[in-house]
Amino acid sequence: MQNRLMGLVEAVGVKTDIAPFEIGDTVDVHQRILEGQKERVQVFTGVVISRRGSGMREMFTVRRIVQGEGVERQFPLNSPRIAKIEVKRTGVVRRAKLYYLRDRVGKATRLRERKPKVGAKGAAKATKAETPAPKPAP
């Protein structure tokens, strides 16, 4: 009984308007910050190196380099302080956690960009558009 009730409570608090992002993506995390009576939005840009948990407890870690020093921040995915998450770039990765990026410096931290998936119909249209029309015979 208690587990089912807990599931219902969590379902109410889970955000549905979050853009889907994966490990290796470069994201902008817009976070609301309260300073006295004023509220402002601060943006933290970096690469998502891990996601863990599920439901209300889901967290993700974003890493960036600031003045040659690596900075990592963990954010609760469903926090009311997070205004929005924007995906800037998608990365090709073969791991669930990118902790190996901590040991890398400079250009070695770059990830290849993931190409958008194009369906069979889209591929046929793209090749048709690229081929020039035949010239009529004089």
NURO-899889 format. One record per atom (N, C-alpha, C, O): x, y, z; atom name; residue in one letter. Coordinates in steps of 0.001 Angstrom, whole numbers. Layout:
NURO-899889
        X        Y        Z  at  aa
        X        Y        Z  CA   a
...
END
This chain:
NURO-899889
        X        Y        Z  at  aa
      829    -1196        0   N   m
        0        0        0  CA   m
      873     1258        0   C   m
      618     2202     -749   O   m
     1904     1257      851   N   q
     2750     2441      976  CA   q
     3565     2689     -300   C   q
     3746     3840     -700   O   q
     4059     1618     -945   N   n
     4813     1776    -2188  CA   n
     3962     2373    -3294   C   n
     4430     3225    -4050   O   n
     2704     1926    -3395   N   r
     1821     2441    -4435  CA   r
     1515     3918    -4187   C   r
     1479     4714    -5125   O   r
     1301     4272    -2945   N   l
     1039     5666    -2595  CA   l
     2261     6525    -2894   C   l
     2129     7646    -3386   O   l
     3445     6005    -2598   N   m
     4687     6729    -2875  CA   m
     4845     6945    -4371   C   m
     5294     8011    -4790   O   m
     4484     5951    -5193   N   g
     4557     6078    -6636  CA   g
     3636     7165    -7163   C   g
     3996     7889    -8091   O   g
     2448     7286    -6579   N   l
     1511     8322    -7003  CA   l
     2016     9716    -6644   C   l
     1875    10657    -7425   O   l
     2598     9839    -5468   N   v
     3142    11122    -5038  CA   v
     4288    11532    -5958   C   v
     4376    12697    -6344   O   v
     5161    10601    -6315   N   e
     6270    10897    -7207  CA   e
     5773    11269    -8596   C   e
     6332    12167    -9225   O   e
     4747    10606    -9083   N   a
     4231    10873   -10426  CA   a
     3740    12315   -10547   C   a
     3827    12903   -11625   O   a
     3234    12881    -9478   N   v
     2751    14260    -9509  CA   v
     3913    15234    -9656   C   v
     3775    16243   -10348   O   v
     5054    14962    -9023   N   g
     6177    15892    -9025  CA   g
     7120    15766   -10207   C   g
     7967    16639   -10396   O   g
     7009    14712   -11013   N   v
     7929    14497   -12129  CA   v
     7617    15498   -13244   C   v
     6466    15656   -13651   O   v
     8666    16170   -13729   N   k
     8500    17141   -14815  CA   k
     8304    16410   -16139   C   k
     8913    15368   -16382   O   k
     7448    16967   -16988   N   t
     7212    16363   -18294  CA   t
     7727    17242   -19431   C   t
     7785    16794   -20577   O   t
     8100    18483   -19132   N   d
     8499    19428   -20179  CA   d
    10011    19483   -20406   C   d
    10502    20409   -21052   O   d
    10746    18511   -19887   N   i
    12205    18504   -20028  CA   i
    12582    17932   -21392   C   i
    12071    16892   -21805   O   i
    13490    18631   -22088   N   a
    13970    18150   -23387  CA   a
    14757    16860   -23172   C   a
    15553    16781   -22237   O   a
    14551    15844   -24020   N   p
    15301    14601   -23842  CA   p
    16780    14814   -24170   C   p
    17119    15369   -25215   O   p
    17644    14374   -23276   N   f
    19084    14471   -23499  CA   f
    19735    13198   -23017   C   f
    19171    12470   -22200   O   f
    20931    12928   -23528   N   e
    21631    11688   -23203  CA   e
    23036    11991   -22715   C   e
    23475    13142   -22713   O   e
    23731    10948   -22305   N   i
    25116    11078   -21882  CA   i
    25944    11526   -23086   C   i
    25766    11003   -24187   O   i
    26843    12486   -22888   N   g
    27693    12970   -23968  CA   g
    27156    14216   -24648   C   g
    27862    14837   -25442   O   g
    25915    14594   -24350   N   d
    25343    15801   -24938  CA   d
    25866    17038   -24213   C   d
    26082    17012   -23002   O   d
    26066    18115   -24960   N   t
    26419    19401   -24357  CA   t
    25116    20139   -24111   C   t
    24338    20371   -25036   O   t
    24882    20509   -22851   N   v
    23611    21122   -22479  CA   v
    23817    22451   -21772   C   v
    24863    22698   -21172   O   v
    22804    23301   -21852   N   d
    22714    24521   -21055  CA   d
    21670    24263   -19989   C   d
    20506    24018   -20306   O   d
    22077    24314   -18716   N   v
    21138    24130   -17613  CA   v
    20810    25519   -17074   C   v
    21679    26192   -16520   O   v
    19568    25947   -17233   N   h
    19116    27249   -16741  CA   h
    18585    27049   -15323   C   h
    17565    26391   -15118   O   h
    19288    27626   -14350   N   q
    18943    27414   -12950  CA   q
    18486    28729   -12322   C   q
    19149    29757   -12465   O   q
    17355    28690   -11629   N   r
    16842    29873   -10933  CA   r
    17633    30067    -9646   C   r
    17830    29128    -8874   O   r
    18082    31302    -9426   N   i
    18841    31617    -8216  CA   i
    18158    32777    -7507   C   i
    17846    33795    -8124   O   i
    17929    32618    -6210   N   l
    17308    33666    -5401  CA   l
    18380    34466    -4691   C   l
    19200    33908    -3962   O   l
    18377    35770    -4903   N   e
    19293    36660    -4195  CA   e
    18451    37706    -3489   C   e
    18034    38692    -4096   O   e
    18204    37489    -2211   N   g
    17315    38380    -1475  CA   g
    15898    38222    -2001   C   g
    15329    37131    -1951   O   g
    15327    39315    -2508   N   q
    13982    39281    -3082  CA   q
    14010    39053    -4598   C   q
    12983    38743    -5201   O   q
    15187    39208    -5207   N   k
    15287    39085    -6658  CA   k
    15561    37645    -7068   C   k
    16254    36902    -6373   O   k
    15009    37277    -8197   N   e
    15264    35957    -8762  CA   e
    15876    36143   -10141   C   e
    15384    36933   -10947   O   e
    16948    35412   -10406   N   r
    17580    35485   -11714  CA   r
    17873    34075   -12190   C   r
    17823    33120   -11416   O   r
    18181    33958   -13482   N   v
    18481    32657   -14068  CA   v
    19955    32623   -14433   C   v
    20454    33504   -15132   O   v
    20644    31600   -13954   N   q
    22065    31417   -14257  CA   q
    22204    30171   -15130   C   q
    21572    29147   -14871   O   q
    23033    30270   -16160   N   v
    23196    29171   -17108  CA   v
    24518    28458   -16846   C   v
    25563    29099   -16734   O   v
    24470    27138   -16748   N   f
    25665    26309   -16587  CA   f
    25753    25433   -17825   C   f
    24886    24588   -18048   O   f
    26788    25622   -18631   N   t
    26958    24884   -19876  CA   t
    28048    23841   -19715   C   t
    29117    24139   -19182   O   t
    27790    22621   -20170   N   g
    28805    21585   -20088  CA   g
    28324    20277   -20693   C   g
    27240    20201   -21272   O   g
    29153    19251   -20548   N   v
    28866    17922   -21103  CA   v
    28254    17063   -20008   C   v
    28751    17037   -18882   O   v
    27184    16367   -20333   N   v
    26544    15452   -19384  CA   v
    27423    14211   -19290   C   v
    27593    13491   -20274   O   v
    27990    13956   -18092   N   i
    28870    12794   -17959  CA   i
    28193    11633   -17232   C   i
    28692    10509   -17278   O   i
    27065    11884   -16561   N   s
    26359    10768   -15940  CA   s
    24917    11132   -15642   C   s
    24565    12298   -15463   O   s
    24089    10084   -15594   N   r
    22702    10182   -15137  CA   r
    22492     9012   -14199   C   r
    22970     7906   -14450   O   r
    21782     9260   -13129   N   r
    21515     8158   -12200  CA   r
    20179     8371   -11529   C   r
    19663     9488   -11486   O   r
    19623     7297   -11005   N   g
    18335     7356   -10338  CA   g
    17197     7249   -11333   C   g
    17407     7120   -12539   O   g
    15973     7305   -10794   N   s
    14790     7261   -11646  CA   s
    13660     7991   -10940   C   s
    13683     8181    -9724   O   s
    12682     8392   -11719   N   g
    11535     9097   -11140  CA   g
    11947    10435   -10563   C   g
    12697    11186   -11186   O   g
    11455    10729    -9372   N   m
    11750    12001    -8709  CA   m
    13215    12112    -8303   C   m
    13738    13220    -8181   O   m
    13882    10987    -8092   N   r
    15261    10996    -7592  CA   r
    16305    11107    -8689   C   r
    17499    11049    -8395   O   r
    15906    11263    -9925   N   e
    16884    11254   -11013  CA   e
    17795    12477   -10951   C   e
    17338    13607   -10777   O   e
    19098    12220   -11099   N   m
    20114    13270   -11059  CA   m
    20985    13144   -12307   C   m
    21102    12069   -12895   O   m
    21590    14261   -12696   N   f
    22558    14212   -13786  CA   f
    23720    15122   -13443   C   f
    23558    16125   -12749   O   f
    24906    14754   -13943   N   t
    26132    15501   -13669  CA   t
    26609    16156   -14945   C   t
    26689    15517   -15994   O   t
    26930    17449   -14847   N   v
    27413    18222   -15990  CA   v
    28828    18690   -15672   C   v
    29091    19192   -14579   O   v
    29741    18526   -16633   N   r
    31141    18903   -16446  CA   r
    31541    19949   -17468   C   r
    31184    19861   -18643   O   r
    32284    20935   -17004   N   r
    32843    21948   -17898  CA   r
    34210    22371   -17396   C   r
    34575    22096   -16253   O   r
    34964    23041   -18256   N   i
    36295    23530   -17882  CA   i
    36205    25038   -17694   C   i
    35772    25756   -18596   O   i
    36611    25514   -16527   N   v
    36610    26947   -16232  CA   v
    38030    27343   -15856   C   v
    38556    26888   -14840   O   v
    38651    28191   -16674   N   q
    40011    28671   -16455  CA   q
    40989    27526   -16237   C   q
    41837    27578   -15346   O   q
    40858    26485   -17067   N   g
    41773    25355   -17008  CA   g
    41484    24359   -15902   C   g
    42212    23378   -15753   O   g
    40449    24586   -15132   N   e
    40094    23703   -14013  CA   e
    38749    23050   -14308   C   e
    37810    23737   -14710   O   e
    38638    21754   -14119   N   g
    37381    21053   -14351  CA   g
    36384    21325   -13234   C   g
    36727    21251   -12054   O   g
    35159    21637   -13607   N   v
    34091    21899   -12631  CA   v
    32921    20990   -12968   C   v
    32463    20950   -14110   O   v
    32440    20262   -11969   N   e
    31286    19382   -12157  CA   e
    30180    19803   -11207   C   e
    30428    20157   -10054   O   e
    28957    19759   -11711   N   r
    27804    20047   -10871  CA   r
    26768    18971   -11073   C   r
    26535    18512   -12191   O   r
    26146    18571    -9977   N   q
    25058    17607   -10051  CA   q
    23747    18357    -9892   C   q
    23606    19213    -9019   O   q
    22796    18025   -10746   N   f
    21489    18663   -10706  CA   f
    20411    17600   -10543   C   f
    20475    16555   -11191   O   f
    19417    17850    -9685   N   p
    18239    16979    -9670  CA   p
    17395    17305   -10904   C   p
    17089    18471   -11150   O   p
    17026    16317   -11659   N   l
    16323    16534   -12918  CA   l
    14972    17211   -12715   C   l
    14575    18051   -13522   O   l
    14269    16857   -11652   N   n
    12918    17364   -11435  CA   n
    12852    18524   -10446   C   n
    11786    18816    -9904   O   n
    13967    19178   -10212   N   s
    14000    20287    -9267  CA   s
    13208    21482    -9790   C   s
    13277    21789   -10980   O   s
    12459    22158    -8925   N   p
    11756    23372    -9356  CA   p
    12715    24527    -9633   C   p
    12332    25509   -10268   O   p
    13949    24420    -9167   N   r
    14946    25470    -9418  CA   r
    15482    25438   -10848   C   r
    16034    26431   -11322   O   r
    15328    24323   -11529   N   i
    15788    24231   -12913  CA   i
    14685    24773   -13813   C   i
    13594    24208   -13897   O   i
    14994    25887   -14487   N   a
    14009    26517   -15366  CA   a
    13855    25713   -16654   C   a
    12740    25387   -17060   O   a
    14988    25392   -17297   N   k
    14933    24564   -18503  CA   k
    16307    23995   -18798   C   k
    17323    24457   -18279   O   k
    16305    22972   -19652   N   i
    17534    22334   -20096  CA   i
    17525    22365   -21623   C   i
    16619    21828   -22260   O   i
    18543    22999   -22198   N   e
    18650    23100   -23647  CA   e
    19790    22202   -24128   C   e
    20888    22243   -23572   O   e
    19538    21403   -25142   N   v
    20584    20561   -25731  CA   v
    21242    21364   -26853   C   v
    20587    21725   -27831   O   v
    22537    21641   -26708   N   k
    23274    22419   -27699  CA   k
    23923    21532   -28753   C   k
    23967    21880   -29933   O   k
    24428    20379   -28311   N   r
    25190    19501   -29195  CA   r
    24999    18073   -28708   C   r
    24899    17843   -27503   O   r
    24948    17123   -29612   N   t
    24813    15725   -29215  CA   t
    26137    15018   -29470   C   t
    26776    15242   -30498   O   t
    26543    14178   -28552   N   g
    27839    13511   -28670  CA   g
    27714    12014   -28845   C   g
    26780    11392   -28338   O   g
    28665    11437   -29569   N   v
    28714     9986   -29762  CA   v
    29520     9394   -28619   C   v
    30689     9738   -28444   O   v
    28911     8505   -27836   N   v
    29608     7864   -26728  CA   v
    29297     6375   -26716   C   v
    28286     5931   -27261   O   v
    30185     5611   -26082   N   r
    29991     4170   -25986  CA   r
    30015     3716   -24542   C   r
    30245     2539   -24263   O   r
    29781     4628   -23632   N   r
    29784     4334   -22199  CA   r
    28555     4951   -21561   C   r
    27983     5907   -22085   O   r
    28149     4395   -20418   N   a
    27030     4952   -19668  CA   a
    27490     6107   -18784   C   a
    26708     7008   -18480   O   a
    28739     6081   -18378   N   k
    29313     7145   -17551  CA   k
    30617     7603   -18202   C   k
    31428     6776   -18621   O   k
    30817     8898   -18285   N   l
    32002     9435   -18960  CA   l
    33022     9971   -17955   C   l
    33569    11058   -18140   O   l
    33272     9213   -16903   N   y
    34217     9660   -15881  CA   y
    35641     9741   -16421   C   y
    36482    10422   -15835   O   y
    35922     9057   -17524   N   y
    37272     9099   -18096  CA   y
    37629    10493   -18605   C   y
    38808    10792   -18792   O   y
    36631    11352   -18833   N   l
    36904    12718   -19289  CA   l
    37623    13537   -18214   C   l
    38250    14549   -18525   O   l
    37538    13111   -16969   N   r
    38205    13829   -15868  CA   r
    39714    13806   -16028   C   r
    40399    14741   -15613   O   r
    40237    12740   -16629   N   d
    41684    12600   -16782  CA   d
    42204    13249   -18056   C   d
    43417    13328   -18253   O   d
    41327    13707   -18907   N   r
    41750    14259   -20190  CA   r
    41844    15777   -20140   C   r
    41146    16438   -19371   O   r
    42733    16317   -20989   N   v
    42989    17757   -20998  CA   v
    42897    18275   -22419   C   v
    43295    17580   -23354   O   v
    42386    19466   -22599   N   g
    42384    20135   -23897  CA   g
    41495    19468   -24926   C   g
    40345    19127   -24648   O   g
    42049    19285   -26132   N   k
    41265    18757   -27242  CA   k
    40874    17297   -27042   C   k
    39964    16806   -27710   O   k
    41535    16609   -26146   N   a
    41222    15199   -25892  CA   a
    39848    15036   -25253   C   a
    39310    13929   -25232   O   a
    39272    16116   -24731   N   t
    37957    16022   -24080  CA   t
    36810    16144   -25079   C   t
    35645    15992   -24709   O   t
    37133    16418   -26344   N   r
    36063    16583   -27331  CA   r
    35414    15253   -27680   C   r
    36068    14210   -27679   O   r
    34121    15300   -27978   N   l
    33379    14121   -28420  CA   l
    32878    14378   -29834   C   l
    32541    15506   -30192   O   l
    32834    13309   -30637   N   r
    32295    13449   -31990  CA   r
    30800    13754   -31907   C   r
    30113    13317   -30983   O   r
    30314    14506   -32881   N   e
    28897    14869   -32887  CA   e
    28062    13751   -33487   C   e
    28434    13150   -34494   O   e
    26923    13480   -32850   N   r
    26012    12457   -33336  CA   r
    25197    13044   -34480   C   r
    24642    14136   -34358   O   r
    25126    12321   -35583   N   k
    24358    12790   -36731  CA   k
    22885    12485   -36500   C   k
    22556    11442   -35933   O   k
    21985    13380   -36931   N   p
    20548    13099   -36763  CA   p
    20135    11909   -37615   C   p
    20615    11726   -38734   O   p
    19237    11106   -37062   N   k
    18772     9928   -37782  CA   k
    17792    10359   -38866   C   k
    16876    11144   -38621   O   k
    18004     9829   -40074   N   v
    17124    10126   -41203  CA   v
    16480     8824   -41631   C   v
    17168     7823   -41829   O   v
    15164     8830   -41774   N   g
    14437     7625   -42185  CA   g
    14709     7279   -43632   C   g
    15369     8041   -44339   O   g
    14205     6125   -44089   N   a
    14414     5675   -45466  CA   a
    13787     6647   -46462   C   a
    14360     6903   -47521   O   a
    12612     7190   -46131   N   k
    11951     8129   -47035  CA   k
    12750     9425   -47120   C   k
    12906     9992   -48202   O   k
    13256     9894   -45981   N   g
    14039    11130   -45959  CA   g
    15326    10994   -46751   C   g
    15760    11944   -47402   O   g
    15940     9816   -46701   N   a
    17188     9590   -47431  CA   a
    16928     9601   -48927   C   a
    17739    10126   -49690   O   a
    15805     9028   -49361   N   a
    15472     9002   -50790  CA   a
    15221    10419   -51293   C   a
    15652    10769   -52391   O   a
    14538    11227   -50509   N   k
    14272    12612   -50894  CA   k
    15567    13410   -50973   C   k
    15740    14230   -51875   O   k
    16467    13175   -50038   N   a
    17726    13921   -50004  CA   a
    18567    13615   -51238   C   a
    19160    14524   -51819   O   a
    18627    12351   -51645   N   t
    19436    12006   -52817  CA   t
    18788    12525   -54090   C   t
    19490    12917   -55023   O   t
    17465    12534   -54144   N   k
    16759    13040   -55303  CA   k
    16996    14543   -55461   C   k
    17178    15037   -56573   O   k
    16992    15261   -54338   N   a
    17171    16712   -54372  CA   a
    18598    17077   -54785   C   a
    18809    18112   -55418   O   a
    19567    16250   -54440   N   e
    20968    16558   -54728  CA   e
    21323    16329   -56194   C   e
    22217    16994   -56718   O   e
    20639    15396   -56871   N   t
    20977    15105   -58271  CA   t
    20321    16138   -59176   C   t
    19115    16368   -59076   O   t
    21097    16767   -60060   N   p
    20520    17792   -60938  CA   p
    19641    17151   -62013   C   p
    19832    15996   -62393   O   p
    18680    17933   -62488   N   a
    17766    17441   -63525  CA   a
    18542    17321   -64850   C   a
    19431    18130   -65117   O   a
    18210    16309   -65686   N   p
    18927    16164   -66957  CA   p
    18582    17313   -67903   C   p
    17454    17806   -67924   O   p
    19577    17725   -68678   N   k
    19365    18820   -69629  CA   k
    18689    18276   -70889   C   k
    19011    17180   -71346   O   k
    17757    19040   -71443   N   p
    17094    18573   -72681  CA   p
    18069    18633   -73860   C   p
    18939    19502   -73915   O   p
    17911    17705   -74794   N   a
    18780    17659   -75975  CA   a
    18416    18806   -76926   C   a
    17232    19104   -77082   O   a
    19400    19459   -77568   N   p
    19081    20576   -78472  CA   p
    18522    20139   -79788   C   p
    18213    20976   -80636   O   p
END
